[in-house]
Amino acid sequence: MYKEECEEKLRNLVIHAWDDEIKWPQIEQWAENFIGTAFDQERERDHGLFALTRFMYFGRRLVRELLRSLYRDHFEAPLMQRIRRNYGSETSGAVLRSAYSSELASTRFIGVGNPAESGAHLLYFFRQVNHLSKELFSDIHEAFVVRLDESGRERYEQRNGGVSRYVFFDDLVGSGDQVSQYLKTSLRAIRQGTPEVELRFLSLFATSAGIDRLNEKQLFDGKAFCLFELDDSYKAFDANSRYFSGAPEWFVLNDLQQLARVYGSALQPRRALGYKDGQLLLGFSHNTPDNTLPIFWDEGIRHPWSPVFQRYDKK
């Protein structure tokens, strides 16, 4: 009975929420991974399928809407507010729009990581849906030239002195490790070589811990923003987990945790519940974060497994 209820809901999700990007045979094949290793096979599959009904999947159409909102809420609106404050409340709309165009022209958007990684890849759609010129997009090596100071330390000097603002972009910030490792040295070198420029960071999603880390002084110093902040209630097995509110009586969260840990340990021995114990139930059409439970995305390199969502590993 439980399986039939979950199947009906999943079929509706596939058609109406996931835009047919996840096919029903993928779901069936994924459910067959659960063979009774943690507890009774049927109960395993019931719990797995129910968890899948609570998974937060963002397809291409919805991701594009999120990219519009991110630009509007965390770039355009704050910048226009600053311009209005500087010009005065009685300034004409034409003057304000001209000032905004000038500020935008002096901005460069830079993806975090190499061009093949999901955040940098998503910048193409960010540009497209917000009707931005490709001239506004760059990477660190294109934007800066590396110099050495008297002590031999690197400093980054601008190639284009007309740029006053660099906005770094990623799709999701989990622990903040990746951004910190990739950018900490570069941000210090930029501040040494071009101290007058503004450095900002935008992402669609970020954990509370991750965005706090990015807002540390040595990183973005309070200028890192996300569209959606994920607190601990977005961890699947947190005491206040929001994924499973209103769950049916037969569903036992501890059973799902046991399931995820038993199978996850075989798939990702040191990350059974996701990178840095992320415990997320979150994925996108373009990628699935490694902070999400591996039972949803692992490709079965260590242990035979059929994923329901795709993850493109940075390696």
Secondary structure, DSSP 8 states (H G I E B T S, - for coil): -HHHHHHHHHHHIIIIISTTSS-HHHHHHHHTT--SSSS-HHHHHHHHHHHHHT-EEE-HHHHHHHHHHHHIIIIIHHHHHHHHHHH-TT--HHHHHHHHHHHHHTEEEEESS-TTSHHHHHHHHHHHHTT--GGGEE-HHHHEEEEE-TTS-EEEEES-TT--EEEEEEEEESSSHHHHHHHHHHHHHHHHH-TTSEEEEEEEEEEHHHHHHHTSTTTTTT-EEEEEEE-GGGSTTSTT-STTTT--TT--HHHHHHHHHHHHHHHSTT-TTSGGG--B-EEESS---TTB-HHHH---SSS----SS------
